Amino acid sequence: MHREISKTTAPKQPDDDDIAPLKARIAELEAEVTDLEDEVSDLEIELEAVPDPDLLADIRSDLEQGDVEYALVRIGRAIGWC
């Protein structure tokens, strides 16, 4: 019940015409991945720059209570001045 493997038929070897489109597509996908990685980095930077909503509420509360000095201290800390 063994199948005999034909010795006359060799597997088709890919030629340059078969490989070139695949290499081009790989290059396109690699470029897309690089662009996406850059976009993720940019979004992470933007996310870090978003102010904390609790901090904004605290600053607003300070200003409503007339405590401008403390509000400025909070703002300074938020932007790294203090």
Secondary structure, DSSP 8 states (H G I E B T S, - for coil): ------SS-------HHHHHHHHHHHHHHHHHHHHHHHHHHHHHHHHHHS--HHHHHHHHHHHHTT-HHHHHHHHHHHTT--
